[in-house]
Amino acid sequence: EFNANTTLGALPEKTLDAIYKFSGDNDKLRRSLFWKGMRSLAEPGENVGLLAAQSIGEPSTQMTLNTFHFAGRGEMNVTLGIPRLREILMTSSEHIATPSAK
């Protein structure tokens, strides 16, 4: 049986560096972030690709379906859906084209 707690180098070095940099001298926070990262590891054989695709596909499908209901309404900006999702997922730009909050 796979046990992530006993796996050497389970968390990537970049993640560990980020934890140490973010937590500073706070040991309690450092331990908490480390164990949160360890608990987030997937078991070998777990269907993470399927879950990731579903997590991305469902909201984008719902946004597409919602555009039908909001078509023709001036107060709703229908163009925010898919372009905004692309901006979030692909991190295509540093400057958000359609910010929703100022």
Backbone as XML, in Angstrom:
<?xml version="1.0"?>
<chain id="A" units="angstrom">
  <residue number="1" name="GLU">
    <atom name="N" x="0.844" y="-1.187" z="0.000"/>
    <atom name="CA" x="0.000" y="0.000" z="0.000"/>
    <atom name="C" x="0.887" y="1.247" z="0.000"/>
  </residue>
  <residue number="2" name="PHE">
    <atom name="N" x="0.510" y="2.222" z="-0.794"/>
    <atom name="CA" x="1.267" y="3.466" z="-0.927"/>
    <atom name="C" x="1.047" y="4.350" z="0.288"/>
  </residue>
  <residue number="3" name="ASN">
    <atom name="N" x="2.124" y="4.856" z="0.850"/>
    <atom name="CA" x="2.043" y="5.774" z="1.976"/>
    <atom name="C" x="2.902" y="6.989" z="1.649"/>
  </residue>
  <residue number="4" name="ALA">
    <atom name="N" x="2.250" y="8.110" z="1.367"/>
    <atom name="CA" x="2.970" y="9.321" z="0.960"/>
    <atom name="C" x="3.866" y="9.849" z="2.077"/>
  </residue>
  <residue number="5" name="ASN">
    <atom name="N" x="3.525" y="9.566" z="3.314"/>
    <atom name="CA" x="4.318" y="10.073" z="4.438"/>
    <atom name="C" x="5.708" y="9.463" z="4.487"/>
  </residue>
  <residue number="6" name="THR">
    <atom name="N" x="5.859" y="8.269" z="3.949"/>
    <atom name="CA" x="7.162" y="7.612" z="3.983"/>
    <atom name="C" x="7.904" y="7.717" z="2.657"/>
  </residue>
  <residue number="7" name="THR">
    <atom name="N" x="7.319" y="8.392" z="1.686"/>
    <atom name="CA" x="7.945" y="8.541" z="0.377"/>
    <atom name="C" x="8.936" y="9.692" z="0.425"/>
  </residue>
  <residue number="8" name="LEU">
    <atom name="N" x="10.187" y="9.393" z="0.158"/>
    <atom name="CA" x="11.226" y="10.416" z="0.172"/>
    <atom name="C" x="11.025" y="11.368" z="-1.000"/>
  </residue>
  <residue number="9" name="GLY">
    <atom name="N" x="11.049" y="12.650" z="-0.728"/>
    <atom name="CA" x="10.900" y="13.643" z="-1.784"/>
    <atom name="C" x="9.503" y="13.697" z="-2.363"/>
  </residue>
  <residue number="10" name="ALA">
    <atom name="N" x="8.488" y="13.460" z="-1.533"/>
    <atom name="CA" x="7.119" y="13.437" z="-2.032"/>
    <atom name="C" x="6.680" y="14.803" z="-2.538"/>
  </residue>
  <residue number="11" name="LEU">
    <atom name="N" x="7.069" y="15.854" z="-1.851"/>
    <atom name="CA" x="6.740" y="17.201" z="-2.310"/>
    <atom name="C" x="7.892" y="17.739" z="-3.149"/>
  </residue>
  <residue number="12" name="PRO">
    <atom name="N" x="7.582" y="18.383" z="-4.259"/>
    <atom name="CA" x="8.645" y="18.944" z="-5.102"/>
    <atom name="C" x="9.449" y="20.008" z="-4.359"/>
  </residue>
  <residue number="13" name="GLU">
    <atom name="N" x="10.696" y="20.172" z="-4.754"/>
    <atom name="CA" x="11.565" y="21.154" z="-4.100"/>
    <atom name="C" x="11.017" y="22.563" z="-4.235"/>
  </residue>
  <residue number="14" name="LYS">
    <atom name="N" x="10.403" y="22.888" z="-5.374"/>
    <atom name="CA" x="9.816" y="24.220" z="-5.559"/>
    <atom name="C" x="8.708" y="24.465" z="-4.539"/>
  </residue>
  <residue number="15" name="THR">
    <atom name="N" x="7.907" y="23.433" z="-4.281"/>
    <atom name="CA" x="6.833" y="23.565" z="-3.301"/>
    <atom name="C" x="7.407" y="23.753" z="-1.907"/>
  </residue>
  <residue number="16" name="LEU">
    <atom name="N" x="8.415" y="22.966" z="-1.564"/>
    <atom name="CA" x="9.047" y="23.111" z="-0.248"/>
    <atom name="C" x="9.681" y="24.488" z="-0.093"/>
  </residue>
  <residue number="17" name="ASP">
    <atom name="N" x="10.351" y="24.975" z="-1.146"/>
    <atom name="CA" x="10.945" y="26.314" z="-1.094"/>
    <atom name="C" x="9.876" y="27.374" z="-0.888"/>
  </residue>
  <residue number="18" name="ALA">
    <atom name="N" x="8.745" y="27.225" z="-1.583"/>
    <atom name="CA" x="7.648" y="28.183" z="-1.431"/>
    <atom name="C" x="7.085" y="28.145" z="-0.016"/>
  </residue>
  <residue number="19" name="ILE">
    <atom name="N" x="6.982" y="26.954" z="0.562"/>
    <atom name="CA" x="6.480" y="26.826" z="1.935"/>
    <atom name="C" x="7.420" y="27.532" z="2.905"/>
  </residue>
  <residue number="20" name="TYR">
    <atom name="N" x="8.730" y="27.284" z="2.772"/>
    <atom name="CA" x="9.699" y="27.913" z="3.671"/>
    <atom name="C" x="9.726" y="29.425" z="3.491"/>
  </residue>
  <residue number="21" name="LYS">
    <atom name="N" x="9.635" y="29.877" z="2.250"/>
    <atom name="CA" x="9.668" y="31.314" z="1.974"/>
    <atom name="C" x="8.421" y="32.000" z="2.533"/>
  </residue>
  <residue number="22" name="PHE">
    <atom name="N" x="7.253" y="31.373" z="2.349"/>
    <atom name="CA" x="5.999" y="31.973" z="2.790"/>
    <atom name="C" x="5.859" y="31.959" z="4.306"/>
  </residue>
  <residue number="23" name="SER">
    <atom name="N" x="6.263" y="30.852" z="4.934"/>
    <atom name="CA" x="6.038" y="30.713" z="6.378"/>
    <atom name="C" x="7.045" y="31.487" z="7.219"/>
  </residue>
  <residue number="24" name="GLY">
    <atom name="N" x="8.200" y="31.795" z="6.661"/>
    <atom name="CA" x="9.197" y="32.551" z="7.416"/>
    <atom name="C" x="9.652" y="31.793" z="8.648"/>
  </residue>
  <residue number="25" name="ASP">
    <atom name="N" x="9.554" y="32.434" z="9.811"/>
    <atom name="CA" x="9.988" y="31.819" z="11.065"/>
    <atom name="C" x="8.861" y="31.099" z="11.798"/>
  </residue>
  <residue number="26" name="ASN">
    <atom name="N" x="7.676" y="31.080" z="11.229"/>
    <atom name="CA" x="6.520" y="30.480" z="11.887"/>
    <atom name="C" x="6.519" y="28.963" z="11.655"/>
  </residue>
  <residue number="27" name="ASP">
    <atom name="N" x="7.028" y="28.217" z="12.639"/>
    <atom name="CA" x="7.136" y="26.757" z="12.508"/>
    <atom name="C" x="5.774" y="26.073" z="12.432"/>
  </residue>
  <residue number="28" name="LYS">
    <atom name="N" x="4.800" y="26.589" z="13.178"/>
    <atom name="CA" x="3.471" y="25.981" z="13.182"/>
    <atom name="C" x="2.832" y="26.091" z="11.794"/>
  </residue>
  <residue number="29" name="LEU">
    <atom name="N" x="2.961" y="27.256" z="11.167"/>
    <atom name="CA" x="2.433" y="27.445" z="9.819"/>
    <atom name="C" x="3.181" y="26.569" z="8.821"/>
  </residue>
  <residue number="30" name="ARG">
    <atom name="N" x="4.496" y="26.471" z="8.976"/>
    <atom name="CA" x="5.306" y="25.653" z="8.074"/>
    <atom name="C" x="4.869" y="24.187" z="8.138"/>
  </residue>
  <residue number="31" name="ARG">
    <atom name="N" x="4.687" y="23.666" z="9.335"/>
    <atom name="CA" x="4.244" y="22.275" z="9.488"/>
    <atom name="C" x="2.846" y="22.070" z="8.903"/>
  </residue>
  <residue number="32" name="SER">
    <atom name="N" x="1.970" y="23.045" z="9.145"/>
    <atom name="CA" x="0.605" y="22.950" z="8.631"/>
    <atom name="C" x="0.585" y="22.919" z="7.101"/>
  </residue>
  <residue number="33" name="LEU">
    <atom name="N" x="1.363" y="23.798" z="6.472"/>
    <atom name="CA" x="1.431" y="23.824" z="5.010"/>
    <atom name="C" x="2.052" y="22.549" z="4.459"/>
  </residue>
  <residue number="34" name="PHE">
    <atom name="N" x="3.079" y="22.049" z="5.143"/>
    <atom name="CA" x="3.733" y="20.820" z="4.696"/>
    <atom name="C" x="2.756" y="19.648" z="4.718"/>
  </residue>
  <residue number="35" name="TRP">
    <atom name="N" x="2.032" y="19.475" z="5.814"/>
    <atom name="CA" x="1.116" y="18.337" z="5.912"/>
    <atom name="C" x="-0.090" y="18.508" z="5.010"/>
  </residue>
  <residue number="36" name="LYS">
    <atom name="N" x="-0.505" y="19.737" z="4.770"/>
    <atom name="CA" x="-1.586" y="19.962" z="3.808"/>
    <atom name="C" x="-1.137" y="19.524" z="2.414"/>
  </residue>
  <residue number="37" name="GLY">
    <atom name="N" x="0.110" y="19.832" z="2.078"/>
    <atom name="CA" x="0.662" y="19.390" z="0.798"/>
    <atom name="C" x="0.779" y="17.884" z="0.719"/>
  </residue>
  <residue number="38" name="MET">
    <atom name="N" x="1.201" y="17.252" z="1.805"/>
    <atom name="CA" x="1.339" y="15.797" z="1.817"/>
    <atom name="C" x="-0.024" y="15.110" z="1.675"/>
  </residue>
  <residue number="39" name="ARG">
    <atom name="N" x="-1.052" y="15.683" z="2.308"/>
    <atom name="CA" x="-2.389" y="15.089" z="2.208"/>
    <atom name="C" x="-2.998" y="15.276" z="0.823"/>
  </residue>
  <residue number="40" name="SER">
    <atom name="N" x="-2.495" y="16.257" z="0.066"/>
    <atom name="CA" x="-3.062" y="16.512" z="-1.260"/>
    <atom name="C" x="-2.485" y="15.600" z="-2.335"/>
  </residue>
  <residue number="41" name="LEU">
    <atom name="N" x="-1.485" y="14.795" z="-1.998"/>
    <atom name="CA" x="-0.901" y="13.880" z="-2.980"/>
    <atom name="C" x="-1.917" y="12.811" z="-3.375"/>
  </residue>
  <residue number="42" name="ALA">
    <atom name="N" x="-1.897" y="12.449" z="-4.641"/>
    <atom name="CA" x="-2.833" y="11.444" z="-5.149"/>
    <atom name="C" x="-2.237" y="10.051" z="-4.993"/>
  </residue>
  <residue number="43" name="GLU">
    <atom name="N" x="-3.101" y="9.106" z="-4.728"/>
    <atom name="CA" x="-2.689" y="7.706" z="-4.657"/>
    <atom name="C" x="-2.336" y="7.225" z="-6.062"/>
  </residue>
  <residue number="44" name="PRO">
    <atom name="N" x="-1.363" y="6.343" z="-6.206"/>
    <atom name="CA" x="-1.085" y="5.777" z="-7.527"/>
    <atom name="C" x="-2.313" y="5.045" z="-8.066"/>
  </residue>
  <residue number="45" name="GLY">
    <atom name="N" x="-2.637" y="5.314" z="-9.315"/>
    <atom name="CA" x="-3.796" y="4.689" z="-9.933"/>
    <atom name="C" x="-5.077" y="5.485" z="-9.801"/>
  </residue>
  <residue number="46" name="GLU">
    <atom name="N" x="-5.047" y="6.570" z="-9.048"/>
    <atom name="CA" x="-6.237" y="7.398" z="-8.898"/>
    <atom name="C" x="-6.486" y="8.172" z="-10.191"/>
  </residue>
  <residue number="47" name="ASN">
    <atom name="N" x="-7.739" y="8.342" z="-10.557"/>
    <atom name="CA" x="-8.109" y="8.976" z="-11.823"/>
    <atom name="C" x="-8.061" y="10.499" z="-11.726"/>
  </residue>
  <residue number="48" name="VAL">
    <atom name="N" x="-6.874" y="11.055" z="-11.630"/>
    <atom name="CA" x="-6.772" y="12.508" z="-11.487"/>
    <atom name="C" x="-7.042" y="13.226" z="-12.799"/>
  </residue>
  <residue number="49" name="GLY">
    <atom name="N" x="-6.706" y="12.630" z="-13.927"/>
    <atom name="CA" x="-6.973" y="13.260" z="-15.216"/>
    <atom name="C" x="-8.458" y="13.412" z="-15.465"/>
  </residue>
  <residue number="50" name="LEU">
    <atom name="N" x="-9.203" y="12.389" z="-15.117"/>
    <atom name="CA" x="-10.648" y="12.417" z="-15.275"/>
    <atom name="C" x="-11.261" y="13.495" z="-14.388"/>
  </residue>
  <residue number="51" name="LEU">
    <atom name="N" x="-10.811" y="13.571" z="-13.144"/>
    <atom name="CA" x="-11.335" y="14.579" z="-12.227"/>
    <atom name="C" x="-10.980" y="15.993" z="-12.682"/>
  </residue>
  <residue number="52" name="ALA">
    <atom name="N" x="-9.766" y="16.181" z="-13.186"/>
    <atom name="CA" x="-9.349" y="17.501" z="-13.664"/>
    <atom name="C" x="-10.174" y="17.921" z="-14.872"/>
  </residue>
  <residue number="53" name="ALA">
    <atom name="N" x="-10.380" y="17.012" z="-15.809"/>
    <atom name="CA" x="-11.172" y="17.329" z="-16.996"/>
    <atom name="C" x="-12.610" y="17.665" z="-16.626"/>
  </residue>
  <residue number="54" name="GLN">
    <atom name="N" x="-13.155" y="16.941" z="-15.682"/>
    <atom name="CA" x="-14.519" y="17.192" z="-15.242"/>
    <atom name="C" x="-14.611" y="18.537" z="-14.528"/>
  </residue>
  <residue number="55" name="SER">
    <atom name="N" x="-13.616" y="18.872" z="-13.732"/>
    <atom name="CA" x="-13.619" y="20.137" z="-12.997"/>
    <atom name="C" x="-13.530" y="21.335" z="-13.927"/>
  </residue>
  <residue number="56" name="ILE">
    <atom name="N" x="-12.874" y="21.173" z="-15.060"/>
    <atom name="CA" x="-12.775" y="22.260" z="-16.032"/>
    <atom name="C" x="-13.981" y="22.251" z="-16.966"/>
  </residue>
  <residue number="57" name="GLY">
    <atom name="N" x="-14.427" y="21.071" z="-17.366"/>
    <atom name="CA" x="-15.494" y="20.953" z="-18.351"/>
    <atom name="C" x="-16.859" y="21.383" z="-17.863"/>
  </residue>
  <residue number="58" name="GLU">
    <atom name="N" x="-17.211" y="21.035" z="-16.645"/>
    <atom name="CA" x="-18.541" y="21.358" z="-16.144"/>
    <atom name="C" x="-18.800" y="22.863" z="-16.069"/>
  </residue>
  <residue number="59" name="PRO">
    <atom name="N" x="-17.913" y="23.666" z="-15.455"/>
    <atom name="CA" x="-18.186" y="25.111" z="-15.404"/>
    <atom name="C" x="-18.215" y="25.765" z="-16.783"/>
  </residue>
  <residue number="60" name="SER">
    <atom name="N" x="-17.330" y="25.336" z="-17.689"/>
    <atom name="CA" x="-17.329" y="25.950" z="-19.017"/>
    <atom name="C" x="-18.599" y="25.590" z="-19.780"/>
  </residue>
  <residue number="61" name="THR">
    <atom name="N" x="-19.087" y="24.372" z="-19.622"/>
    <atom name="CA" x="-20.348" y="23.985" z="-20.256"/>
    <atom name="C" x="-21.498" y="24.796" z="-19.686"/>
  </residue>
  <residue number="62" name="GLN">
    <atom name="N" x="-21.504" y="24.983" z="-18.372"/>
    <atom name="CA" x="-22.574" y="25.756" z="-17.745"/>
    <atom name="C" x="-22.538" y="27.210" z="-18.201"/>
  </residue>
  <residue number="63" name="MET">
    <atom name="N" x="-21.338" y="27.788" z="-18.349"/>
    <atom name="CA" x="-21.230" y="29.165" z="-18.846"/>
    <atom name="C" x="-21.789" y="29.268" z="-20.256"/>
  </residue>
  <residue number="64" name="THR">
    <atom name="N" x="-21.485" y="28.285" z="-21.083"/>
    <atom name="CA" x="-21.984" y="28.294" z="-22.456"/>
    <atom name="C" x="-23.504" y="28.196" z="-22.473"/>
  </residue>
  <residue number="65" name="LEU">
    <atom name="N" x="-24.069" y="27.348" z="-21.634"/>
    <atom name="CA" x="-25.520" y="27.214" z="-21.568"/>
    <atom name="C" x="-26.179" y="28.473" z="-21.017"/>
  </residue>
  <residue number="66" name="ASN">
    <atom name="N" x="-25.527" y="29.149" z="-20.086"/>
    <atom name="CA" x="-26.091" y="30.363" z="-19.507"/>
    <atom name="C" x="-26.147" y="31.509" z="-20.508"/>
  </residue>
  <residue number="67" name="THR">
    <atom name="N" x="-25.278" y="31.513" z="-21.515"/>
    <atom name="CA" x="-25.294" y="32.607" z="-22.488"/>
    <atom name="C" x="-26.619" y="32.652" z="-23.235"/>
  </residue>
  <residue number="68" name="PHE">
    <atom name="N" x="-27.274" y="31.519" z="-23.409"/>
    <atom name="CA" x="-28.580" y="31.495" z="-24.068"/>
    <atom name="C" x="-29.599" y="32.281" z="-23.253"/>
  </residue>
  <residue number="69" name="HIS">
    <atom name="N" x="-29.569" y="32.150" z="-21.943"/>
    <atom name="CA" x="-30.548" y="32.812" z="-21.083"/>
    <atom name="C" x="-30.301" y="34.311" z="-20.978"/>
  </residue>
  <residue number="70" name="PHE">
    <atom name="N" x="-29.049" y="34.730" z="-21.128"/>
    <atom name="CA" x="-28.722" y="36.137" z="-20.964"/>
    <atom name="C" x="-28.617" y="36.883" z="-22.289"/>
  </residue>
  <residue number="71" name="ALA">
    <atom name="N" x="-28.834" y="36.217" z="-23.403"/>
    <atom name="CA" x="-28.710" y="36.863" z="-24.710"/>
    <atom name="C" x="-29.751" y="37.969" z="-24.840"/>
  </residue>
  <residue number="72" name="GLY">
    <atom name="N" x="-29.319" y="39.124" z="-25.300"/>
    <atom name="CA" x="-30.222" y="40.247" z="-25.501"/>
    <atom name="C" x="-30.436" y="41.111" z="-24.278"/>
  </residue>
  <residue number="73" name="ARG">
    <atom name="N" x="-29.896" y="40.747" z="-23.159"/>
    <atom name="CA" x="-30.046" y="41.558" z="-21.941"/>
    <atom name="C" x="-28.846" y="42.478" z="-21.824"/>
  </residue>
  <residue number="74" name="GLY">
    <atom name="N" x="-29.101" y="43.749" z="-21.767"/>
    <atom name="CA" x="-28.029" y="44.739" z="-21.756"/>
    <atom name="C" x="-27.201" y="44.743" z="-20.491"/>
  </residue>
  <residue number="75" name="GLU">
    <atom name="N" x="-27.800" y="44.390" z="-19.354"/>
    <atom name="CA" x="-27.061" y="44.484" z="-18.092"/>
    <atom name="C" x="-26.095" y="43.321" z="-17.882"/>
  </residue>
  <residue number="76" name="MET">
    <atom name="N" x="-26.225" y="42.266" z="-18.660"/>
    <atom name="CA" x="-25.339" y="41.114" z="-18.508"/>
    <atom name="C" x="-24.278" y="41.131" z="-19.604"/>
  </residue>
  <residue number="77" name="ASN">
    <atom name="N" x="-23.035" y="40.937" z="-19.235"/>
    <atom name="CA" x="-21.952" y="40.870" z="-20.209"/>
    <atom name="C" x="-21.674" y="39.400" z="-20.500"/>
  </residue>
  <residue number="78" name="VAL">
    <atom name="N" x="-22.178" y="38.920" z="-21.623"/>
    <atom name="CA" x="-22.091" y="37.510" z="-21.972"/>
    <atom name="C" x="-20.678" y="37.131" z="-22.391"/>
  </residue>
  <residue number="79" name="THR">
    <atom name="N" x="-19.877" y="38.085" z="-22.830"/>
    <atom name="CA" x="-18.542" y="37.775" z="-23.349"/>
    <atom name="C" x="-17.541" y="37.438" z="-22.251"/>
  </residue>
  <residue number="80" name="LEU">
    <atom name="N" x="-17.932" y="37.526" z="-21.009"/>
    <atom name="CA" x="-16.996" y="37.227" z="-19.924"/>
    <atom name="C" x="-16.730" y="35.735" z="-19.775"/>
  </residue>
  <residue number="81" name="GLY">
    <atom name="N" x="-17.635" y="34.891" z="-20.186"/>
    <atom name="CA" x="-17.563" y="33.460" z="-19.910"/>
    <atom name="C" x="-16.325" y="32.750" z="-20.396"/>
  </residue>
  <residue number="82" name="ILE">
    <atom name="N" x="-16.313" y="32.341" z="-21.641"/>
    <atom name="CA" x="-15.220" y="31.530" z="-22.184"/>
    <atom name="C" x="-13.911" y="32.307" z="-22.269"/>
  </residue>
  <residue number="83" name="PRO">
    <atom name="N" x="-13.893" y="33.575" z="-22.733"/>
    <atom name="CA" x="-12.605" y="34.292" z="-22.729"/>
    <atom name="C" x="-12.006" y="34.425" z="-21.328"/>
  </residue>
  <residue number="84" name="ARG">
    <atom name="N" x="-12.848" y="34.636" z="-20.324"/>
    <atom name="CA" x="-12.342" y="34.741" z="-18.952"/>
    <atom name="C" x="-11.811" y="33.395" z="-18.474"/>
  </residue>
  <residue number="85" name="LEU">
    <atom name="N" x="-12.505" y="32.315" z="-18.806"/>
    <atom name="CA" x="-12.035" y="30.979" z="-18.440"/>
    <atom name="C" x="-10.691" y="30.693" z="-19.101"/>
  </residue>
  <residue number="86" name="ARG">
    <atom name="N" x="-10.557" y="31.078" z="-20.372"/>
    <atom name="CA" x="-9.286" y="30.882" z="-21.077"/>
    <atom name="C" x="-8.182" y="31.694" z="-20.401"/>
  </residue>
  <residue number="87" name="GLU">
    <atom name="N" x="-8.516" y="32.911" z="-19.975"/>
    <atom name="CA" x="-7.532" y="33.756" z="-19.296"/>
    <atom name="C" x="-7.062" y="33.115" z="-17.992"/>
  </residue>
  <residue number="88" name="ILE">
    <atom name="N" x="-7.984" y="32.521" z="-17.258"/>
    <atom name="CA" x="-7.649" y="31.894" z="-15.977"/>
    <atom name="C" x="-6.831" y="30.627" z="-16.193"/>
  </residue>
  <residue number="89" name="LEU">
    <atom name="N" x="-7.279" y="29.766" z="-17.095"/>
    <atom name="CA" x="-6.631" y="28.468" z="-17.285"/>
    <atom name="C" x="-5.290" y="28.570" z="-17.985"/>
  </residue>
  <residue number="90" name="MET">
    <atom name="N" x="-5.195" y="29.398" z="-18.979"/>
    <atom name="CA" x="-3.971" y="29.483" z="-19.770"/>
    <atom name="C" x="-3.020" y="30.548" z="-19.242"/>
  </residue>
  <residue number="91" name="THR">
    <atom name="N" x="-3.475" y="31.330" z="-18.286"/>
    <atom name="CA" x="-2.707" y="32.477" z="-17.779"/>
    <atom name="C" x="-2.085" y="33.228" z="-18.946"/>
  </residue>
  <residue number="92" name="SER">
    <atom name="N" x="-2.958" y="33.561" z="-19.906"/>
    <atom name="CA" x="-2.501" y="34.147" z="-21.162"/>
    <atom name="C" x="-2.025" y="35.583" z="-21.017"/>
  </residue>
  <residue number="93" name="SER">
    <atom name="N" x="-2.536" y="36.305" z="-20.033"/>
    <atom name="CA" x="-2.117" y="37.699" z="-19.938"/>
    <atom name="C" x="-1.947" y="38.111" z="-18.485"/>
  </residue>
  <residue number="94" name="GLU">
    <atom name="N" x="-1.031" y="39.030" z="-18.288"/>
    <atom name="CA" x="-0.828" y="39.562" z="-16.943"/>
    <atom name="C" x="-1.892" y="40.595" z="-16.610"/>
  </residue>
  <residue number="95" name="HIS">
    <atom name="N" x="-2.415" y="41.244" z="-17.636"/>
    <atom name="CA" x="-3.438" y="42.268" z="-17.451"/>
    <atom name="C" x="-4.786" y="41.692" z="-17.859"/>
  </residue>
  <residue number="96" name="ILE">
    <atom name="N" x="-5.715" y="41.648" z="-16.923"/>
    <atom name="CA" x="-7.028" y="41.072" z="-17.174"/>
    <atom name="C" x="-7.792" y="41.980" z="-18.126"/>
  </residue>
  <residue number="97" name="ALA">
    <atom name="N" x="-8.306" y="41.403" z="-19.210"/>
    <atom name="CA" x="-9.012" y="42.184" z="-20.220"/>
    <atom name="C" x="-10.374" y="42.652" z="-19.729"/>
  </residue>
  <residue number="98" name="THR">
    <atom name="N" x="-11.052" y="41.831" z="-18.946"/>
    <atom name="CA" x="-12.389" y="42.172" z="-18.464"/>
    <atom name="C" x="-12.450" y="41.980" z="-16.955"/>
  </residue>
  <residue number="99" name="PRO">
    <atom name="N" x="-11.889" y="42.913" z="-16.174"/>
    <atom name="CA" x="-11.920" y="42.751" z="-14.716"/>
    <atom name="C" x="-13.339" y="42.901" z="-14.188"/>
  </residue>
  <residue number="100" name="SER">
    <atom name="N" x="-13.692" y="42.095" z="-13.198"/>
    <atom name="CA" x="-15.033" y="42.175" z="-12.627"/>
    <atom name="C" x="-15.045" y="42.953" z="-11.319"/>
  </residue>
  <residue number="101" name="ALA">
    <atom name="N" x="-13.879" y="43.229" z="-10.759"/>
    <atom name="CA" x="-13.779" y="44.017" z="-9.531"/>
    <atom name="C" x="-12.636" y="45.008" z="-9.676"/>
  </residue>
  <residue number="102" name="LYS">
    <atom name="N" x="-12.783" y="46.143" z="-9.014"/>
    <atom name="CA" x="-11.742" y="47.173" z="-9.109"/>
    <atom name="C" x="-11.024" y="47.328" z="-7.795"/>
  </residue>
</chain>
